[in-house]
Amino acid sequence: MPQHIRRFAHSLVVAAILASAIALPASAQLTSGIDTTNFDHSIRPQDDFYRYVNGGWLKTAKIPADASSWGAFQELRENSRNAEHELFESASKTNAPNGSPQRKVGDLYASYMDTARVDKLGSAPLQPLLRSISDLKVKSQLPAVFAHFAQLGVNGPVGAFVGADGKHSTENIVQLTQSGLGMPDRDYYLKQDPKMASTREAYAAYITR
């Protein structure tokens, strides 16, 4: 480990020890922004700082049955998703005025949850979009179709985004990227050997299904 990193790590440990050891008068107690709920105070920080900070959580945390791993970020994502779900459910049952943000969110959520209507409509709402694809005749029509689908949130062969210019970081520019391929590389699309041909057929059947 480089010398400067060792010094920095040592400083963190010393700071933690001092913070836990120094007792202030009751009138001068400070409120820390660090949550110590999951600290394991049975371990001395100078012996195992990782266990000192995370030991309490490691003793009680359980990986959910539907997860391959678990940690603070996964727990935050799960809690955020549950909170969003409660907001959507509440908005869908509100009597907020038409056109209000709450009503728009509620109506959109309710439309997604109306599976009976979705099943009844089937692919009918998509037919105009599918026709715009089947009506393509020449390459010059592609940009307009790609742009229309991009407005709907449907990815095309080319992705566009705004980000910092690699040569002038103080300026943002429109950048274009390849959206990627469904199969590993171009050989899967172009090679004519039997294996690739059968792979393309299977892939087309999969995408269709």
C-alpha positions in Angstrom: 0.0 0.0 0.0 1.5 3.4 -0.9 2.8 5.5 2.0 0.3 8.3 1.6 -2.7 5.9 1.6 -1.4 4.2 4.8 -1.1 7.6 6.4 -4.7 8.5 5.4 -6.1 5.3 6.6 -4.2 5.6 9.9 -5.6 9.2 10.3 -9.2 7.9 9.8 -8.7 5.2 12.5 -7.2 7.7 14.9 -10.0 10.2 14.2 -12.6 7.5 14.9 -10.9 6.5 18.1 -10.7 10.0 19.3 -14.4 10.7 18.4 -15.5 7.7 20.3 -13.3 8.3 23.3 -13.6 12.0 23.9 -16.5 12.8 26.3 -18.0 16.3 26.1 -20.1 17.9 28.8 -23.8 17.3 28.4 -24.4 20.9 27.4 -21.8 20.7 24.7 -22.8 17.3 23.1 -22.6 17.4 19.3 -24.9 15.6 16.9 -23.0 13.5 14.4 -24.1 13.1 10.8 -22.9 9.5 10.9 -25.5 6.8 11.7 -23.8 4.6 14.3 -26.8 2.3 14.7 -25.1 -0.6 13.0 -21.7 -0.2 14.7 -20.4 -3.1 16.7 -19.0 -1.4 19.8 -17.7 -4.8 21.1 -14.9 -4.5 18.6 -12.1 -2.0 19.1 -11.8 0.2 16.0 -8.0 -0.1 16.0 -8.3 -3.9 15.8 -10.9 -4.2 12.9 -12.3 -0.9 11.7 -14.5 -2.6 9.1 -16.2 -4.8 11.7 -16.4 -1.9 14.2 -18.4 0.1 11.6 -20.4 -2.7 10.0 -20.5 -5.5 12.6 -24.0 -4.7 13.9 -25.5 -4.8 10.4 -23.6 -8.0 9.5 -25.0 -9.8 12.5 -28.6 -9.0 11.8 -28.9 -8.5 8.0 -30.5 -11.3 5.9 -30.4 -11.7 2.1 -34.0 -11.7 0.8 -35.1 -14.9 -0.9 -35.5 -13.1 -4.2 -32.0 -11.4 -4.1 -28.5 -12.7 -4.8 -26.9 -10.1 -2.6 -27.9 -7.5 -0.1 -26.5 -4.2 1.2 -27.3 -0.6 1.9 -27.8 0.4 -1.8 -30.1 -2.6 -2.5 -32.1 -1.7 0.7 -32.3 1.9 -0.4 -33.6 0.9 -3.9 -36.2 -1.4 -2.4 -37.4 1.2 0.1 -37.6 3.8 -2.7 -39.6 1.5 -4.9 -42.0 0.8 -2.1 -42.4 4.5 -1.4 -43.0 5.2 -5.1 -45.6 2.4 -5.2 -47.5 4.0 -2.3 -47.4 7.4 -4.0 -48.8 5.9 -7.3 -51.5 4.0 -5.5 -52.6 7.1 -3.6 -52.5 9.2 -6.8 -54.7 6.7 -8.6 -57.4 7.0 -6.0 -57.4 10.7 -5.7 -60.1 13.2 -6.7 -57.5 15.8 -7.8 -58.6 18.2 -10.5 -58.2 17.1 -14.1 -54.8 18.2 -15.5 -53.1 18.4 -12.1 -49.8 16.6 -11.7 -51.3 14.2 -9.1 -54.2 13.3 -11.4 -51.9 12.8 -14.4 -49.7 10.4 -12.4 -52.7 8.6 -11.0 -54.4 8.2 -14.4 -51.2 6.9 -16.0 -50.6 4.4 -13.2 -54.2 3.2 -13.4 -54.0 2.7 -17.1 -50.9 0.5 -16.6 -52.7 -1.5 -13.9 -55.9 -2.0 -16.0 -54.7 -5.4 -17.4 -58.2 -6.3 -18.5 -58.3 -3.4 -20.9 -54.7 -4.1 -22.0 -55.6 -7.7 -22.9 -58.8 -6.6 -24.7 -57.0 -4.0 -26.8 -54.1 -6.4 -27.6 -51.7 -4.9 -30.2 -54.4 -2.6 -31.8 -52.9 0.6 -30.2 -49.5 -0.3 -31.7 -50.7 -0.8 -35.3 -50.0 2.8 -36.5 -46.4 2.5 -35.2 -46.0 -0.9 -36.8 -47.3 0.4 -40.1 -44.7 3.2 -40.0 -42.1 0.5 -40.0 -43.6 -1.7 -42.6 -44.1 1.4 -44.9 -40.4 2.1 -45.0 -39.2 1.8 -48.6 -36.0 3.8 -48.9 -33.1 4.6 -46.5 -33.9 8.4 -46.6 -37.1 7.6 -44.6 -35.2 6.1 -41.7 -34.1 9.4 -39.8 -37.7 10.6 -39.5 -38.9 7.2 -38.2 -36.0 6.9 -35.8 -36.7 10.4 -34.5 -40.4 9.7 -34.0 -39.7 6.5 -32.1 -37.0 8.3 -30.0 -39.7 10.8 -28.9 -41.7 7.8 -27.7 -38.8 6.4 -25.7 -38.1 3.5 -28.2 -34.4 3.0 -28.9 -33.1 2.8 -32.5 -29.8 1.7 -34.0 -28.3 5.1 -33.1 -28.5 6.6 -29.6 -28.3 10.4 -29.0 -27.6 12.2 -25.7 -26.2 15.5 -24.5 -23.0 15.5 -22.5 -19.7 17.2 -21.9 -17.4 17.6 -24.9 -14.4 15.4 -24.5 -12.1 18.2 -25.8 -13.9 21.1 -24.2 -15.3 20.0 -20.9 -17.0 23.3 -20.2 -19.3 22.8 -23.2 -22.1 20.3 -23.7 -22.7 18.8 -27.1 -25.0 16.3 -28.8 -23.3 13.0 -29.0 -24.2 9.9 -31.0 -23.6 6.3 -30.1 -24.4 2.9 -31.5 -27.2 1.5 -29.5 -25.8 -2.0 -29.6 -26.6 -5.4 -31.1 -29.0 -8.1 -29.7 -26.5 -10.8 -30.6 -22.8 -10.7 -29.5 -21.2 -9.3 -32.7 -21.6 -8.7 -36.4 -20.6 -12.3 -37.4 -23.9 -13.5 -35.9 -25.7 -11.4 -38.5 -23.4 -11.8 -41.6 -21.6 -15.2 -41.5 -23.3 -17.8 -43.7 -22.1 -21.0 -41.9 -24.9 -23.4 -40.7 -24.4 -22.6 -37.0 -24.8 -18.8 -37.5 -27.7 -19.4 -39.8 -29.6 -21.5 -37.2 -28.7 -19.0 -34.5 -30.3 -16.2 -36.6 -33.4 -18.2 -37.1 -33.7 -19.0 -33.4 -33.0 -15.3 -32.5 -35.7 -14.1 -34.9 -38.2 -16.6 -33.4 -37.3 -15.4 -29.9 -37.7 -11.7 -30.8 -41.1 -12.5 -32.5 -42.3 -14.3 -29.4 
